[in-house]
Amino acid sequence: MARLLARSPVVVSIPGTSSRAHLDENVAAAAIRLEPAQFERLSALRRP
């Protein structure tokens, strides 16, 4: 989720959650700030 939030300040992710622990993780992701190099590296993992 942190990668999606780093992508754009207007991107809103609506994650599903099956437990309180997952909800807590999703909320905590909003506080993570990725450096541009980290964002690119994570984004590259999804490219074919």
N, CA, C and O atoms as a printed pandas DataFrame, in Angstrom:
     atom_number atom_name residue_name chain_id  residue_number  x_coord  y_coord  z_coord
0              1         N          MET        A               1    0.807   -1.179    0.000
1              2        CA          MET        A               1    0.000    0.000    0.000
2              3         C          MET        A               1    0.861    1.258    0.000
3              4         O          MET        A               1    0.484    2.262   -0.605
4              5         N          ALA        A               2    2.005    1.219    0.665
5              6        CA          ALA        A               2    2.880    2.392    0.701
6              7         C          ALA        A               2    3.297    2.789   -0.712
7              8         O          ALA        A               2    3.433    3.976   -1.007
8              9         N          ARG        A               3    3.502    1.801   -1.589
9             10        CA          ARG        A               3    3.890    2.101   -2.971
10            11         C          ARG        A               3    2.773    2.844   -3.687
11            12         O          ARG        A               3    3.042    3.777   -4.445
12            13         N          LEU        A               4    1.534    2.452   -3.464
13            14        CA          LEU        A               4    0.416    3.147   -4.089
14            15         C          LEU        A               4    0.287    4.575   -3.576
15            16         O          LEU        A               4    0.025    5.496   -4.350
16            17         N          LEU        A               5    0.467    4.758   -2.292
17            18        CA          LEU        A               5    0.381    6.092   -1.718
18            19         C          LEU        A               5    1.520    6.975   -2.202
19            20         O          LEU        A               5    1.349    8.186   -2.339
20            21         N          ALA        A               6    2.689    6.380   -2.463
21            22        CA          ALA        A               6    3.833    7.148   -2.964
22            23         C          ALA        A               6    3.640    7.548   -4.419
23            24         O          ALA        A               6    4.249    8.507   -4.892
24            25         N          ARG        A               7    2.805    6.823   -5.113
25            26        CA          ARG        A               7    2.598    7.063   -6.533
26            27         C          ARG        A               7    1.971    8.428   -6.798
27            28         O          ARG        A               7    2.360    9.126   -7.734
28            29         N          SER        A               8    1.009    8.800   -5.977
29            30        CA          SER        A               8    0.321   10.064   -6.172
30            31         C          SER        A               8   -0.407   10.446   -4.893
31            32         O          SER        A               8   -0.966    9.580   -4.221
32            33         N          PRO        A               9   -0.409   11.724   -4.547
33            34        CA          PRO        A               9   -1.123   12.137   -3.343
34            35         C          PRO        A               9   -2.641   12.034   -3.484
35            36         O          PRO        A               9   -3.363   12.126   -2.492
36            37         N          VAL        A              10   -3.121   11.844   -4.701
37            38        CA          VAL        A              10   -4.568   11.740   -4.894
38            39         C          VAL        A              10   -5.038   10.305   -5.136
39            40         O          VAL        A              10   -6.226   10.073   -5.357
40            41         N          VAL        A              11   -4.125    9.355   -5.097
41            42        CA          VAL        A              11   -4.495    7.955   -5.247
42            43         C          VAL        A              11   -5.076    7.473   -3.929
43            44         O          VAL        A              11   -4.493    7.674   -2.864
44            45         N          VAL        A              12   -6.212    6.846   -4.019
45            46        CA          VAL        A              12   -6.842    6.310   -2.820
46            47         C          VAL        A              12   -6.982    4.808   -2.999
47            48         O          VAL        A              12   -7.639    4.328   -3.923
48            49         N          SER        A              13   -6.362    4.101   -2.114
49            50        CA          SER        A              13   -6.455    2.653   -2.128
50            51         C          SER        A              13   -7.535    2.229   -1.143
51            52         O          SER        A              13   -7.622    2.763   -0.037
52            53         N          ILE        A              14   -8.348    1.276   -1.546
53            54        CA          ILE        A              14   -9.370    0.749   -0.654
54            55         C          ILE        A              14   -9.079   -0.738   -0.475
55            56         O          ILE        A              14   -9.644   -1.584   -1.167
56            57         N          PRO        A              15   -8.185   -1.040    0.469
57            58        CA          PRO        A              15   -7.805   -2.446    0.664
58            59         C          PRO        A              15   -8.869   -3.221    1.415
59            60         O          PRO        A              15   -9.549   -2.693    2.295
60            61         N          GLY        A              16   -8.992   -4.470    1.050
61            62        CA          GLY        A              16   -9.847   -5.352    1.823
62            63         C          GLY        A              16   -9.052   -5.864    3.015
63            64         O          GLY        A              16   -7.822   -5.886    2.982
64            65         N          THR        A              17   -9.725   -6.258    4.027
65            66        CA          THR        A              17   -9.026   -6.802    5.181
66            67         C          THR        A              17   -9.872   -7.893    5.813
67            68         O          THR        A              17  -11.100   -7.815    5.851
68            69         N          SER        A              18   -9.190   -8.900    6.302
69            70        CA          SER        A              18   -9.900  -10.020    6.922
70            71         C          SER        A              18   -9.641  -10.094    8.421
71            72         O          SER        A              18  -10.145  -10.985    9.104
72            73         N          SER        A              19   -8.848   -9.144    8.928
73            74        CA          SER        A              19   -8.571   -9.174   10.364
74            75         C          SER        A              19   -8.177   -7.788   10.853
75            76         O          SER        A              19   -7.828   -6.911   10.063
76            77         N          ARG        A              20   -8.237   -7.607   12.139
77            78        CA          ARG        A              20   -7.831   -6.335   12.740
78            79         C          ARG        A              20   -6.339   -6.085   12.495
79            80         O          ARG        A              20   -5.927   -4.944   12.287
80            81         N          ALA        A              21   -5.539   -7.140   12.521
81            82        CA          ALA        A              21   -4.097   -6.998   12.282
82            83         C          ALA        A              21   -3.828   -6.446   10.886
83            84         O          ALA        A              21   -2.961   -5.589   10.717
84            85         N          HIS        A              22   -4.560   -6.927    9.887
85            86        CA          HIS        A              22   -4.387   -6.429    8.523
86            87         C          HIS        A              22   -4.831   -4.972    8.422
87            88         O          HIS        A              22   -4.197   -4.175    7.730
88            89         N          LEU        A              23   -5.901   -4.630    9.099
89            90        CA          LEU        A              23   -6.354   -3.249    9.112
90            91         C          LEU        A              23   -5.281   -2.342    9.705
91            92         O          LEU        A              23   -4.994   -1.276    9.160
92            93         N          ASP        A              24   -4.695   -2.761   10.814
93            94        CA          ASP        A              24   -3.632   -1.988   11.452
94            95         C          ASP        A              24   -2.433   -1.812   10.516
95            96         O          ASP        A              24   -1.846   -0.731   10.464
96            97         N          GLU        A              25   -2.065   -2.865    9.777
97            98        CA          GLU        A              25   -0.960   -2.782    8.822
98            99         C          GLU        A              25   -1.275   -1.796    7.703
99           100         O          GLU        A              25   -0.412   -1.017    7.297
100          101         N          ASN        A              26   -2.503   -1.829    7.207
101          102        CA          ASN        A              26   -2.896   -0.923    6.132
102          103         C          ASN        A              26   -2.867    0.526    6.593
103          104         O          ASN        A              26   -2.410    1.400    5.856
104          105         N          VAL        A              27   -3.341    0.787    7.784
105          106        CA          VAL        A              27   -3.323    2.148    8.321
106          107         C          VAL        A              27   -1.882    2.604    8.536
107          108         O          VAL        A              27   -1.550    3.751    8.237
108          109         N          ALA        A              28   -1.035    1.735    9.045
109          110        CA          ALA        A              28    0.366    2.083    9.293
110          111         C          ALA        A              28    1.108    2.401    7.993
111          112         O          ALA        A              28    2.056    3.185    8.004
112          113         N          ALA        A              29    0.693    1.808    6.884
113          114        CA          ALA        A              29    1.359    2.056    5.606
114          115         C          ALA        A              29    1.265    3.515    5.186
115          116         O          ALA        A              29    2.113    4.001    4.438
116          117         N          ALA        A              30    0.250    4.210    5.657
117          118        CA          ALA        A              30    0.105    5.623    5.305
118          119         C          ALA        A              30    1.250    6.465    5.861
119          120         O          ALA        A              30    1.511    7.555    5.351
120          121         N          ALA        A              31    1.926    5.989    6.880
121          122        CA          ALA        A              31    3.025    6.738    7.485
122          123         C          ALA        A              31    4.374    6.455    6.823
123          124         O          ALA        A              31    5.360    7.128    7.122
124          125         N          ILE        A              32    4.428    5.481    5.941
125          126        CA          ILE        A              32    5.681    5.116    5.282
126          127         C          ILE        A              32    5.935    6.075    4.130
127          128         O          ILE        A              32    5.060    6.301    3.295
128          129         N          ARG        A              33    7.125    6.630    4.090
129          130        CA          ARG        A              33    7.527    7.520    3.005
130          131         C          ARG        A              33    8.652    6.844    2.233
131          132         O          ARG        A              33    9.735    6.606    2.768
132          133         N          LEU        A              34    8.382    6.539    0.972
133          134        CA          LEU        A              34    9.386    5.882    0.139
134          135         C          LEU        A              34   10.241    6.910   -0.581
135          136         O          LEU        A              34    9.735    7.915   -1.081
136          137         N          GLU        A              35   11.534    6.652   -0.629
137          138        CA          GLU        A              35   12.444    7.448   -1.453
138          139         C          GLU        A              35   12.166    7.086   -2.910
139          140         O          GLU        A              35   11.698    5.982   -3.187
140          141         N          PRO        A              36   12.442    7.990   -3.840
141          142        CA          PRO        A              36   12.182    7.682   -5.254
142          143         C          PRO        A              36   12.827    6.376   -5.716
143          144         O          PRO        A              36   12.214    5.622   -6.472
144          145         N          ALA        A              37   14.040    6.101   -5.277
145          146        CA          ALA        A              37   14.716    4.857   -5.688
146          147         C          ALA        A              37   13.986    3.631   -5.136
147          148         O          ALA        A              37   13.895    2.609   -5.816
148          149         N          GLN        A              38   13.476    3.724   -3.931
149          150        CA          GLN        A              38   12.715    2.609   -3.351
150          151         C          GLN        A              38   11.432    2.382   -4.141
151          152         O          GLN        A              38   11.066    1.242   -4.430
152          153         N          PHE        A              39   10.757    3.463   -4.486
153          154        CA          PHE        A              39    9.520    3.360   -5.266
154          155         C          PHE        A              39    9.793    2.688   -6.607
155          156         O          PHE        A              39    9.060    1.791   -7.022
156          157         N          GLU        A              40   10.847    3.126   -7.277
157          158        CA          GLU        A              40   11.184    2.534   -8.587
158          159         C          GLU        A              40   11.524    1.061   -8.472
159          160         O          GLU        A              40   11.124    0.254   -9.312
160          161         N          ARG        A              41   12.261    0.714   -7.430
161          162        CA          ARG        A              41   12.649   -0.679   -7.233
162          163         C          ARG        A              41   11.419   -1.563   -6.986
163          164         O          ARG        A              41   11.312   -2.651   -7.551
164          165         N          LEU        A              42   10.504   -1.099   -6.154
165          166        CA          LEU        A              42    9.272   -1.853   -5.909
166          167         C          LEU        A              42    8.409   -1.928   -7.153
167          168         O          LEU        A              42    7.829   -2.975   -7.442
168          169         N          SER        A              43    8.316   -0.840   -7.888
169          170        CA          SER        A              43    7.521   -0.829   -9.111
170          171         C          SER        A              43    8.083   -1.782  -10.152
171          172         O          SER        A              43    7.326   -2.405  -10.897
172          173         N          ALA        A              44    9.396   -1.900  -10.209
173          174        CA          ALA        A              44   10.035   -2.792  -11.184
174          175         C          ALA        A              44    9.714   -4.248  -10.912
175          176         O          ALA        A              44    9.745   -5.060  -11.836
176          177         N          LEU        A              45    9.411   -4.597   -9.693
177          178        CA          LEU        A              45    9.086   -5.979   -9.369
178          179         C          LEU        A              45    7.808   -6.444  -10.036
179          180         O          LEU        A              45    7.618   -7.642  -10.241
180          181         N          ARG        A              46    6.941   -5.528  -10.372
181          182        CA          ARG        A              46    5.658   -5.877  -10.977
182          183         C          ARG        A              46    5.698   -5.855  -12.505
183          184         O          ARG        A              46    4.744   -6.278  -13.158
184          185         N          ARG        A              47    6.786   -5.370  -13.068
185          186        CA          ARG        A              47    6.879   -5.296  -14.535
186          187         C          ARG        A              47    7.246   -6.660  -15.094
187          188         O          ARG        A              47    8.061   -7.380  -14.517
188          189         N          PRO        A              48    6.638   -7.010  -16.226
189          190        CA          PRO        A              48    6.958   -8.316  -16.846
190          191         C          PRO        A              48    8.352   -8.358  -17.421
191          192         O          PRO        A              48    8.763   -9.381  -17.970
